Amino acid sequence: MIGVVKNAAFKPDILLCGYTGAGPYPQTYFNLDDPQLPVEAEKKKQAFFERYRRLVSELQPKVTIPFAGKYILGGKLARLNSFRGVADATEVLAIDEKAVVLADNGGQIATGDLKLTQVRVEPYSQKDIEERQREIGKHKMDYERLIAESEVHQLPLKRLLMAATRKAGEQSECRQDYFFTFRLPDQSFAVINAKRGTETPIRFCSFNEMGQLEPRSDIEIDPRYLFGLLTGVYHWNNAEVGSQYETRRFPNQYNLAAQSYLNFFVL
């Protein structure tokens, strides 16, 4: 990818370079008291920094602007913010002497003489961040406002899961057994095999009847949100990036074909 950029453009004066990224890992893949969680968060941060270093080293811009969207998780997800492995842009200043972080209100750089106006050299105030998290942590998600908890038992989840499984199975790119489990409101489990062409793509059972299934992902999700995903009101990719559900993988290894299955898991 870096070679493509080098061949398609002159040596840049100003490079807007990604330094961090949103995503559900590691904050939705571990219990919050798991000592491995902060380790994985730091590994994620450093991996993005390494990509940043490689790109800057190859393209050799005159000025680099660390570039990424900014977000804070709200509602009941606010508790996850500290474990996202997301860096503040000013952290890049320690690893790149050419980097500048433009101030949020009025920060500019002239494309001619590269003159700077208003930069930020310190991370955002932790006090302000925590105050904002407390504020938005009180808010409810849309699906929580639209469907009362007392109405969850009326959602036809099993029927929707069966229909979505049939559809996803026709488009699945997964060629080997990979299982997803969903806990339902009646405490039964939907066990879904993402393998294309499998004879038993879905079954419903108790926890004790599930057996030792591997590889698999256990997904904990609000049934109201699951209803919205299955009916196309929401999208699985947005749900994943937005940390809207918890996942525990056995083993804890990323499987692209299995993860892509969820994008087809809709009516």
C-alpha positions in Angstrom: 0.0 0.0 0.0 2.8 2.4 0.8 4.4 1.6 -2.5 1.2 2.5 -4.3 1.1 5.9 -2.6 4.8 6.6 -3.4 4.3 5.8 -7.1 1.1 7.8 -7.4 2.2 11.0 -5.8 5.1 13.4 -5.4 6.9 13.6 -2.0 4.2 15.3 0.1 4.6 18.6 1.9 1.9 17.8 4.4 0.8 14.3 5.3 -2.3 13.6 7.2 -1.4 10.3 8.8 -3.5 7.9 10.8 -2.1 7.2 14.3 -5.0 5.4 16.0 -8.4 3.8 15.2 -11.8 2.9 16.5 -12.8 -0.7 17.0 -14.2 -3.2 19.6 -10.9 -4.7 20.5 -9.8 -5.1 23.2 -12.5 -3.5 25.3 -15.4 -5.8 24.3 -13.3 -9.0 24.3 -12.2 -9.2 28.0 -13.8 -8.7 31.4 -12.9 -5.3 32.7 -11.0 -6.8 35.6 -8.9 -9.1 33.4 -5.2 -8.1 33.8 -4.7 -8.9 30.1 -7.1 -6.1 29.0 -4.7 -3.1 29.6 -1.9 -5.1 28.1 -3.9 -5.6 24.9 -5.0 -2.0 24.9 -1.3 -0.8 25.0 -0.4 -3.4 22.3 -3.1 -1.9 20.0 -1.9 1.6 20.6 1.7 0.7 19.8 0.7 -1.2 16.7 -0.9 1.9 15.3 2.2 3.9 16.2 4.3 1.4 14.3 2.2 1.8 11.2 2.5 5.5 11.6 6.3 5.4 11.8 6.5 3.2 8.7 4.4 5.5 6.6 6.2 8.6 7.6 9.6 7.0 7.1 8.7 5.9 3.5 6.9 9.1 2.4 9.2 11.6 4.2 6.8 14.6 4.4 7.9 18.0 5.4 5.1 18.2 8.0 3.0 15.4 9.5 -0.5 15.9 11.0 -1.6 12.9 13.1 -5.1 12.3 11.8 -8.1 10.3 13.2 -11.7 10.8 14.2 -12.4 11.4 17.9 -15.1 9.7 19.8 -16.2 8.7 23.3 -18.5 5.8 24.0 -21.7 6.9 25.8 -24.6 5.3 27.7 -23.8 2.0 29.4 -20.7 1.7 27.2 -19.0 4.6 28.9 -17.2 2.2 31.3 -15.2 0.9 28.3 -13.6 4.1 27.3 -10.4 3.7 29.3 -9.6 0.3 27.6 -10.0 1.2 23.9 -6.3 1.5 23.2 -6.9 4.9 21.6 -4.1 7.5 21.7 -4.3 11.2 22.1 -2.8 12.9 19.0 -0.2 14.7 21.1 1.3 11.4 22.0 2.7 11.3 18.5 4.9 14.3 19.2 7.2 12.1 21.1 7.9 9.8 18.2 7.8 12.2 15.2 9.7 15.5 15.2 7.9 16.6 12.1 4.4 16.1 13.6 2.1 19.0 14.5 -1.3 18.8 16.2 -3.6 21.6 15.1 -5.8 23.1 17.7 -9.5 22.1 17.5 -10.8 25.7 17.1 -8.8 27.7 14.6 -5.8 25.5 14.1 -4.4 26.0 10.6 -1.4 25.3 8.4 -0.5 27.2 5.3 0.0 24.9 2.3 2.6 27.3 0.9 5.1 28.3 3.6 3.7 25.7 6.1 3.2 28.4 8.7 1.2 27.2 11.7 -1.6 28.9 13.6 -2.7 27.5 16.9 -1.4 24.1 17.8 -2.1 21.7 20.7 0.9 20.2 22.5 -0.8 18.7 25.6 -3.3 15.9 25.8 -7.0 16.7 26.5 -7.7 17.3 30.2 -8.5 14.0 31.9 -10.8 15.9 34.2 -12.8 17.2 31.2 -12.9 13.7 29.6 -14.2 12.1 32.8 -16.8 14.8 33.2 -18.0 14.3 29.6 -18.1 10.5 30.1 -20.3 11.0 33.2 -22.6 13.2 31.2 -23.1 10.9 28.3 -23.0 7.8 30.4 -26.5 8.8 31.7 -28.0 8.6 28.2 -29.9 5.6 26.8 -29.3 4.0 23.5 -32.0 4.4 20.8 -33.1 0.8 21.1 -33.4 1.1 24.9 -35.8 4.0 24.4 -37.8 2.4 21.6 -38.4 -1.0 23.1 -39.1 -1.4 26.8 -37.5 -4.2 28.7 -41.0 -5.5 29.6 -41.6 -6.1 25.8 -38.4 -8.1 25.1 -40.2 -11.4 25.5 -42.5 -10.5 22.5 -39.6 -10.2 20.1 -39.6 -13.1 17.6 -35.9 -13.7 17.9 -35.8 -17.4 17.3 -37.7 -17.0 14.0 -35.6 -14.1 12.9 -32.4 -16.0 13.8 -33.4 -19.0 11.8 -34.3 -16.9 8.7 -31.1 -14.8 9.0 -29.0 -18.0 9.4 -30.4 -19.4 6.1 -29.6 -16.2 4.3 -26.1 -15.8 5.7 -25.3 -19.4 5.0 -25.8 -18.8 1.3 -23.2 -16.0 1.3 -20.8 -17.2 3.9 -17.1 -17.2 3.1 -16.3 -19.5 6.0 -15.3 -22.9 4.8 -14.7 -24.5 8.1 -16.7 -24.9 11.3 -17.0 -21.7 13.3 -19.7 -21.2 15.9 -21.5 -18.2 17.2 -23.6 -18.4 20.3 -26.3 -15.9 21.5 -27.9 -16.0 24.9 -31.7 -15.4 24.4 -34.1 -13.8 26.9 -35.5 -17.2 28.0 -31.8 -18.1 28.9 -31.6 -20.6 26.1 -28.8 -20.3 23.5 -28.8 -20.0 19.7 -25.8 -21.9 18.4 -25.0 -21.0 14.8 -22.4 -22.5 12.5 -21.0 -20.0 10.0 -19.6 -22.8 7.8 -21.1 -22.6 4.3 -23.1 -25.6 3.4 -23.2 -27.1 6.9 -26.1 -29.5 7.6 -27.0 -28.0 10.9 -26.6 -24.2 10.6 -28.5 -23.4 13.8 -29.9 -25.0 16.9 -31.4 -23.9 20.2 -30.3 -25.5 23.4 -29.5 -24.9 27.1 -26.0 -24.0 28.2 -25.4 -27.6 29.4 -26.4 -29.0 26.0 -24.0 -26.7 24.0 -21.0 -28.9 24.4 -17.3 -27.9 23.8 -17.5 -26.0 20.6 -14.3 -24.5 19.1 -13.5 -22.3 17.4 -16.4 -20.1 18.5 -17.4 -16.6 19.6 -19.9 -16.2 22.5 -21.8 -12.9 21.8 -23.6 -11.1 24.6 -25.9 -8.5 23.2 -29.1 -6.7 24.3 -32.0 -8.6 22.6 -33.5 -5.3 21.5 -30.3 -4.4 19.6 -30.1 -8.0 18.2 -33.7 -7.5 16.9 -32.6 -4.3 15.2 -29.6 -6.0 13.6 -31.5 -8.9 12.3 -34.2 -6.7 10.8 -31.7 -4.3 9.2 -32.5 -1.3 11.4 -28.8 -1.4 12.5 -25.8 -2.8 10.8 -23.4 -5.4 12.2 -20.3 -3.5 11.2 -21.4 -0.4 13.0 -22.4 -2.5 16.0 -19.0 -4.0 16.1 -17.0 -0.8 15.7 -19.3 0.9 18.1 -18.6 -1.7 20.9 -22.4 -2.5 21.0 -21.9 -6.1 22.0 -19.5 -8.3 24.0 -17.5 -11.1 22.5 -15.5 -13.9 24.0 -13.5 -16.0 21.5 -12.3 -19.6 22.1 -9.5 -19.5 21.2 -8.9 -15.8 21.2 -7.9 -15.5 17.6 -9.3 -13.3 14.8 -11.0 -15.1 11.9 -11.8 -12.8 9.1 -14.1 -15.2 7.2 -16.1 -15.9 10.4 -16.4 -12.2 11.3 -17.5 -11.3 7.8 -20.4 -13.8 8.2 -22.1 -11.4 10.5 -22.4 -8.8 7.8 -24.8 -11.2 6.0 -26.6 -12.1 9.2 -29.7 -10.1 8.5 -33.1 -10.6 6.8 
